[in-house]
Amino acid sequence: MAQPTVLISGAGIAGPALALWLSKNGYRVIVVEIAKGIRAGGQTVDLRGAGGDVVERMGLMPQMRAHALVQRGVGWVSSDGSRRAEMPVTAFDGNGLVSKLEILRGDLVDVLYQATKETVEYRFNTRISALHQDDDGVEVTLADNTKLRADLVVGADGPHSAVRGMAFGPEERFVTPLGGYNAWFSAPDHVGLDGWYLMYMAPGGLNASMRPTHDPAMAKAGLAFASGPIEYDRHDLDQQRQLLVDRFAGAGWQCDALLTAAQQADDFYFDSFLQVDMPAWVSGRVVLVGDAGYCASPLSGMGTSLALVGAYLLAGELGHADSFDAQQIQDALQRYQTKMRPYVDKCQDIPNRVDRFAPNSASDISINIAVMKWMQRWPFRPIAAKLWFTVADSIELPDYSTA
Ligand SMILES: Cc1cc2nc3c(=O)[nH]c(=O)nc-3n(C[C@H](O)[C@H](O)[C@H](O)COP(=O)(O)OP(=O)(O)OC[C@H]3O[C@@H](n4cnc5c(N)ncnc54)[C@H](O)[C@@H]3O)c2cc1C
């Protein structure tokens, strides 16, 4: 039998993680990525719970630890920078808002890419423009008109997945806006974060934040605001920057400095807070993994775990390339859905309301900050742990190593 080919769209976290497992299992794997190279942007992501277990099983934990950031906790600040509340990294046994093992998203993507670039064929600066399924596989056309044949196509191309659009239907059917927008970018650290993730909430539904990086002179900044749907061009970064200026200019703390940094940052990223809800992630020989199929919103803190666990289960259920046939694919894809669904449901049920992250009034901000203090104390601590900080562990990963 010819070596089965899996074509993955998207070289974020889910795509390269899946590529790693599939290439180990003997598949030919091609990854197409719309960007010119791997996209190193993003803030810190954590490797708590099952996501960390998957990284252990990949054998990549030493590389991840080598990139770990020194973090001291999260602090909520006033307009003048004084601290209103803190949650140290030790809260909730190292699984609180800032967890004991966090790395930059770009470092995580790079570790996955370095571990796969010799065994996986990466094609950057292109994308799938058409898919046609027949009895034996999928005929794929890339943007440059190249034709490829694959036994299976995987959409790992994020919350606005093009593969999902081609094989399942338009975005509006599956994407629920959560009532706000969010920008991430690099910015000079003018406050001296010293390992602290600092967050400032201002009336009008504004949330500005700065997180440490490996470079003490630089921070990863976030500017988020609550809002109903806004019409904007997803490819027009200047228009998106202006949306931030309209809301954050003169809003206090470091907001003006962050707006200046947003103008210059080459890793500027803007999107709505959204969740992807789908009744099924399989359509014939096309399957979704990661944010493409079950984005839980960045506020859930579960995107990395969902992507890593989804990739692990999908590859594990597909098994070794030499036992790959049409019936086996369908059975494997159904088992992937069945095993993944309860974990997705739990991660998506985490309370992640934008109006709590970016409250509208000064009194709501004060209540929010009081909640952050109280949740660390008895009797609220176990309730908070159950609602937010133990969900990452709520799946028993199958052992595929002996399969
Ligand atoms: C630049 C960037 C920065 C991010 N920063 C953060 C952050 O700070 N905090 C956070 O919680 N989450 C962040 N995320 C989202 C986070 O990575 C995901 O929520 C999560 O890790 C799931 O990963 P994923 O692989 O499913 O999706 P993603 O990590 O979004 O990866 C999807 C990949 O698909 C590519 N892609 C998109 N469309 C196409 C297409 N048509 N054809 C081919 N490729 C395509 C994208 O360029 C991207 O590389 C960021 C995502 C990106 C892309």
The ligand as an SDF file (V2000), in Angstrom:
LIG
                    3D

 53 58  0  0  0  0  0  0  0  0999 V2000
   -0.2110   35.0730   15.7980 C   0  0  0  0  0  0  0  0  0  0  0  0
   -1.0740   34.4440   16.8610 C   0  0  0  0  0  0  0  0  0  0  0  0
   -0.9790   34.9010   18.1620 C   0  0  0  0  0  0  0  0  0  0  0  0
   -1.7780   34.3220   19.1590 C   0  0  0  0  0  0  0  0  0  0  0  0
   -1.6370   34.7680   20.4490 N   0  0  0  0  0  0  0  0  0  0  0  0
   -2.3470   34.1870   21.4370 C   0  0  0  0  0  0  0  0  0  0  0  0
   -2.2100   34.6130   22.7920 C   0  0  0  0  0  0  0  0  0  0  0  0
   -1.4470   35.5060   23.0840 O   0  0  0  0  0  0  0  0  0  0  0  0
   -2.9660   34.0280   23.7360 N   0  0  0  0  0  0  0  0  0  0  0  0
   -3.8540   33.0400   23.4310 C   0  0  0  0  0  0  0  0  0  0  0  0
   -4.5400   32.5370   24.3250 O   0  0  0  0  0  0  0  0  0  0  0  0
   -4.0000   32.5980   22.1670 N   0  0  0  0  0  0  0  0  0  0  0  0
   -3.2750   33.1450   21.1630 C   0  0  0  0  0  0  0  0  0  0  0  0
   -3.4390   32.7270   19.8700 N   0  0  0  0  0  0  0  0  0  0  0  0
   -4.3790   31.6400   19.6100 C   0  0  0  0  0  0  0  0  0  0  0  0
   -3.8110   30.2990   20.0640 C   0  0  0  0  0  0  0  0  0  0  0  0
   -2.6330   30.0070   19.3640 O   0  0  0  0  0  0  0  0  0  0  0  0
   -4.8660   29.2460   19.8500 C   0  0  0  0  0  0  0  0  0  0  0  0
   -6.0150   29.6030   20.6060 O   0  0  0  0  0  0  0  0  0  0  0  0
   -4.5560   27.8540   20.3270 C   0  0  0  0  0  0  0  0  0  0  0  0
   -3.2920   27.6320   20.6810 O   0  0  0  0  0  0  0  0  0  0  0  0
   -5.0050   26.7980   19.3160 C   0  0  0  0  0  0  0  0  0  0  0  0
   -4.0520   26.6880   18.2790 O   0  0  0  0  0  0  0  0  0  0  0  0
   -4.4490   26.3930   16.7820 P   0  0  0  0  0  0  0  0  0  0  0  0
   -3.2530   25.7520   16.1750 O   0  0  0  0  0  0  0  0  0  0  0  0
   -5.7460   25.7080   16.7010 O   0  0  0  0  0  0  0  0  0  0  0  0
   -4.6850   27.8460   16.1670 O   0  0  0  0  0  0  0  0  0  0  0  0
   -3.6230   28.9920   15.8500 P   0  0  0  0  0  0  0  0  0  0  0  0
   -2.5430   29.0090   16.8380 O   0  0  0  0  0  0  0  0  0  0  0  0
   -4.4340   30.2240   15.6380 O   0  0  0  0  0  0  0  0  0  0  0  0
   -2.9580   28.5520   14.4590 O   0  0  0  0  0  0  0  0  0  0  0  0
   -3.6620   28.5750   13.2360 C   0  0  0  0  0  0  0  0  0  0  0  0
   -2.6410   28.6940   12.1000 C   0  0  0  0  0  0  0  0  0  0  0  0
   -3.3300   28.5850   10.8640 O   0  0  0  0  0  0  0  0  0  0  0  0
   -2.8580   29.5740    9.9710 C   0  0  0  0  0  0  0  0  0  0  0  0
   -3.9070   29.8560    9.0050 N   0  0  0  0  0  0  0  0  0  0  0  0
   -4.9860   30.6540    9.1300 C   0  0  0  0  0  0  0  0  0  0  0  0
   -5.7190   30.6170    8.0000 N   0  0  0  0  0  0  0  0  0  0  0  0
   -5.0750   29.7780    7.1490 C   0  0  0  0  0  0  0  0  0  0  0  0
   -5.3590   29.3170    5.8320 C   0  0  0  0  0  0  0  0  0  0  0  0
   -6.4330   29.7210    5.1570 N   0  0  0  0  0  0  0  0  0  0  0  0
   -4.4850   28.4480    5.2540 N   0  0  0  0  0  0  0  0  0  0  0  0
   -3.3730   28.0250    5.9110 C   0  0  0  0  0  0  0  0  0  0  0  0
   -3.0640   28.4450    7.1800 N   0  0  0  0  0  0  0  0  0  0  0  0
   -3.9150   29.2900    7.7770 C   0  0  0  0  0  0  0  0  0  0  0  0
   -2.5180   30.7430   10.8790 C   0  0  0  0  0  0  0  0  0  0  0  0
   -1.6110   31.6310   10.2590 O   0  0  0  0  0  0  0  0  0  0  0  0
   -1.9030   30.0300   12.0740 C   0  0  0  0  0  0  0  0  0  0  0  0
   -0.5280   29.8060   11.9090 O   0  0  0  0  0  0  0  0  0  0  0  0
   -2.6830   33.2860   18.8350 C   0  0  0  0  0  0  0  0  0  0  0  0
   -2.7800   32.8360   17.5170 C   0  0  0  0  0  0  0  0  0  0  0  0
   -1.9750   33.4000   16.5300 C   0  0  0  0  0  0  0  0  0  0  0  0
   -2.0740   32.8800   15.0970 C   0  0  0  0  0  0  0  0  0  0  0  0
  1  2  1  0
  2  3  1  0
  2 52  2  0
  3  4  2  0
  4  5  1  0
  4 50  1  0
  5  6  2  0
  6  7  1  0
  6 13  1  0
  7  8  2  0
  7  9  1  0
  9 10  1  0
 10 11  2  0
 10 12  1  0
 12 13  2  0
 13 14  1  0
 14 15  1  0
 14 50  1  0
 15 16  1  0
 16 17  1  0
 16 18  1  0
 18 19  1  0
 18 20  1  0
 20 21  1  0
 20 22  1  0
 22 23  1  0
 23 24  1  0
 24 25  2  0
 24 26  1  0
 24 27  1  0
 27 28  1  0
 28 29  2  0
 28 30  1  0
 28 31  1  0
 31 32  1  0
 32 33  1  0
 33 34  1  0
 33 48  1  0
 34 35  1  0
 35 36  1  0
 35 46  1  0
 36 37  1  0
 36 45  1  0
 37 38  2  0
 38 39  1  0
 39 40  1  0
 39 45  2  0
 40 41  1  0
 40 42  2  0
 42 43  1  0
 43 44  2  0
 44 45  1  0
 46 47  1  0
 46 48  1  0
 48 49  1  0
 50 51  2  0
 51 52  1  0
 52 53  1  0
M  END
$$$$
